[in-house]
């Protein structure tokens, strides 16, 4: 139940997220072995699996990781970014909308960052700053917080 409204039935529900302004309710559900994301009553999917629902600090932009059609994806707002690996998780954001997430291949695990729609290997968020590798160099994108 959400307020006085009945939801479901679903095989399972979770994770559940509420936007920081309290105006949006998002959760994942399992229906007959497939995963869906419900955003303010609108069903997204189906996915083979999904995980890590998170809101950006603006309280409006939503991101989650999902697997469908033999591929793994990061969905950010209305955009979908194809990931090169099947196992995704650990989604975090900086205040200026840099997204970081973990990936797992058959032999290793590491983090990537998504900055302005561009994906970078070996990235991390630290105290609202993004550190990432590109062209054999290490870059720092300063966030809103100072050092």
N, C-alpha and C positions, 0 to 999 in steps of 0.2 A: 504494500500500500504506500502510495505517495500522497500525503495529505488525506483526502477522502477518496482518492482515485485508486481503483484496483489496477495493478499491473500484472502481467503474466497471463497464463502460467508459463514458467520456464523450468528447464531441468536444473539450472543453477544460475546464480547472480553474483557478480563481483568482478573486479573491484568497482567501487562506487565513488564518484567524485562530485563535489559541489563547487561551482565557481566561487572565487573570492568575494564577488558581489552578492552571492546567494541567489542569483537569478537563473542559473542553469544547473540541471541535474544530468549527469552522464554516468552510465554503468555498462558493464558487459554482461551478456547473457549467453547461455548455451541452449540451443533448440535443436533437438534431434542430432546431436553430435557436431553441430556447427556453431561457431561463435559469431556474435553480432555486437555492435556498439549501439546503445540507445542514447541519443542526444536530444534532450527535451522532447521525448516521445517519438523521435524519428529514428527508424532502424537503419543502420549502416552495415553492410556485409552482403553475403556471408563470408566468413573467414575460416580457414582450417583451425587457426588459433589466433588469439590476440592477447596483448598484455600491456601493462604500463600506461594507463590513462593518466595524463597530466595536463593541467592548465598552465599557460604562460602567466606571468605576473599581471598581465592586463586583465585577467579574469574572463576573457572572452575566447582567446585562441586555444584550441584543444589539440593535443598530439597523442598519438598512440602507435604502438607497433603491432603489425598483423601479418599473417601469412595467408596468401590466396593465390590460386592459379600457378602453382609451382614457384612462387617467388615470395620474398619477404619485403615488407614495405614499412616506411615511416609515414604516417599521415599527419600533416600539420595543417590545421584549418581545412581549407578546401583543396590543398595540394597533396599529392601522393608522390613520394620519392622511393624509387626502387633501391633496395639494399642488395649487396652482393653476397650476403651470408644469410643462412636460414634461422639462426638463433639471435634474437635481439632482446634488449632489455635495459633497465637502468636509465630511463629517460630523465634528464634534468635540463633546466633552462637558466640562462642569465637574465638579468633585468632588461637587457637590450635585445632579447629574443634570439640569442644563440642557443641552439639545441645541442646537447651532447647525449650520446647513448652508447651502450656496450654492444659488441658483436662477438660471436663465438664461431670459429671455424673448426675443422676437424682437429687441428693441432695447437691452436692458441686462442686466447681471448684478449681483446684490446678495445679501446674506445675510439669513437669518431665524433666529429662535430659537424654541424650543418649551420653555415653562416651565410645569410642572404641567398639561400637556395643552392649554395655550393657545398659539397660534401668533402671533408678532409679526413685523411687517415690520422691515427694517433693523436687525437685531440682530447683535451680535458677542460673542464671548467673549474676554476679555483677562485673563490671569493668574488664571483661575478666577472672574472676575466677569462677569456678563452686562450688557451695555448694549443697550437697545432702545428703539424708538419706539412710542408709544401715544397716541392722541388729541392729536396735535400737540405732545407733550411727550417728553422723553428721560428714561429711567429707568435707574437702576443697581441691580442686585441683587448684593449683595456675596456672594462665595463664602467658602469656608473659609479661604483665605489672606488675610492682612491686606494693607493698602496699604503 
